[in-house]
Amino acid sequence: MSSAIVDFVSNAQTQTLLRSAAMPDGSRVREILAKAGELRGLELEEVVFLLRVEDMALLHELHVAARRVKDEIYGSRLVLFAPLYISNACLNECAYCGFRRENLALRRRTLTQAEIAEEVKALVSQGHKRLLLVAGEEFGAGKNIHYVLESIRTIYATKVGNGEIRRVNVNIAPLSVDQFRQLKAENIGTYQLFQETYHEETYRQHHLAGPKRDYHWRLEAMDRAMEAGIGDVGIGALFGLYDWRFELLSLLQHARHLEDVFGVGPHTISVPRMELAAGSNVASRPPFAVSDQDFLKLVAILRIAVPYTGIIMSTRESSELRNQTLQLGVSQISAGSRTDPGGYTSHQSGQDTSQFQLGDHRPLDEVVLDAVRMGFIPSFCTGCYRMGRTGRDFMDLAKPGEIKKHCEPNGLSTFQEYLCDYATPQTRAEGEKRIQAMMETMSPVPRQKCEKMVSRVKSGHRDVFV
């Protein structure tokens, strides 16, 4: 396994690709964008060509193509979730992270199961149905995996009236195959892990101590997860540690590797930019800061290069920039997030226990209302997970754009559920107008299906999906 992956992430090969990029030619760019419209993705050589596009007119065409591809695959639905940090205890010394073990200014906290239940209740009371469980990398190895497994059980068991968390995705330290099997047995959704940087020298420079210092153990985590039977995995890089072009090409190679070996690419790809973190000089001055224009180009290229994947945009970014990325193909966003253990119930600033500073402080309902006004359907859907449409089965529907037939009705029903149970009066009024307007654009058969599902929710049924 290791030798295959080392070849796949060859730093030298990636640098050669970057050096070989020709100056953009308008006709060639348009040829590549036309191919992208066929939903077949792009080759690395084509991506390299797009990396050098600076002409504003061509960038606009790239942005339009990205939004079109996202609409063809997923329609107007926008998935919402929240991260749940259960611990900031960590064994690693990562120079850019507020959780690093030598950060003595950080107040360490590991939530009890009772505290986790209270956090879940707070999130469910806002309307959330999907969580991303996050823990510092003290957890995930040896006996500590049992704390994570128990926490997942607590999350699923916690109810507030009709509300509950229906899907728990997990972002924890890399595991062995046997440990990944234990994780899968808890009915998780996606296992998510970021390589941070694919550039090995840079990786060594910023991961100074702890188990995370092992570049290849981290890189091989998705192979072990899939070997253990976890069908949906999420990859990502922390943009700002090294050249964003290099990281993007490496992410695409990672995605291609998973497809080649397991027949299933990444369910999601995350694109966090480095943000301020207490006790980290590196986070204050990113070595390779990414401009807003380059960041938008990055997102657009990623959407057309890997059309089937869910692109995740976190609350690290400002509300204004997040809204711009929605127009370029981002399909999942966190909302109302806190990055400190206990942050949803403590009502404190959280800076003494948080991993990094947030850029978007809007509450969930405000994010929902803004999304509606931009023409999206906010979705809390967990239908695919509950129907077994994961892994290869999901990809078989996503790649040709067939998954939209499930995303749209499930998105509408879960949005209606939110409007009935949690929305402010203004959000409910505008949301229901948006639902009606969307259904009016549908052909008769799918419209009848959606109308029936929405009507069932309005009459009191919950967790309606197909």
Sequence and secondary structure as in RCSB ss.txt:
>XXXX:A:sequence
MSSAIVDFVSNAQTQTLLRSAAMPDGSRVREILAKAGELRGLELEEVVFLLRVEDMALLHELHVAARRVKDEIYG
SRLVLFAPLYISNACLNECAYCGFRRENLALRRRTLTQAEIAEEVKALVSQGHKRLLLVAGEEFGAGKNIHYVLE
SIRTIYATKVGNGEIRRVNVNIAPLSVDQFRQLKAENIGTYQLFQETYHEETYRQHHLAGPKRDYHWRLEAMDRA
MEAGIGDVGIGALFGLYDWRFELLSLLQHARHLEDVFGVGPHTISVPRMELAAGSNVASRPPFAVSDQDFLKLVA
ILRIAVPYTGIIMSTRESSELRNQTLQLGVSQISAGSRTDPGGYTSHQSGQDTSQFQLGDHRPLDEVVLDAVRMG
FIPSFCTGCYRMGRTGRDFMDLAKPGEIKKHCEPNGLSTFQEYLCDYATPQTRAEGEKRIQAMMETMSPVPRQKC
EKMVSRVKSGHRDVFV
>XXXX:A:secstr
 HHHHHHHT HHHHHHHHHT     HHHHHHHHHHHTTT    HHHHHHHHT   HHHHHHHHHHHHHHHHHHHT
TEEEEEEEEEEE   S EETT TT TT TTS   B  HHHHHHHHHHHHHHT  EEEEEE TTSSSGGGHHHHHH
HHHHHHH EETTEE  EEEEE     HHHHHHHHTTT S EE   B   HHHHHHHEEESGGG HHHHHTHHHHH
HHTT   EEEEB BTSS HHHHHHHHHHHHHHHHHHHS   SEEE  B    TT HHHHS TT   HHHHHHHHH
HHHHHSTTSEEEE TTS HHHHHHHHTTT  EEE S   STTHHHH S  TTT SS  S    HHHHHHHHHHTT
 EEE   HHHHHT  HHHHHHHHTTTTTHHHHHHHHHHHHHHHHHHT  HHHHHHHHHHHHHHHHTS HHHHHHH
HHHHHHHHTT  S   
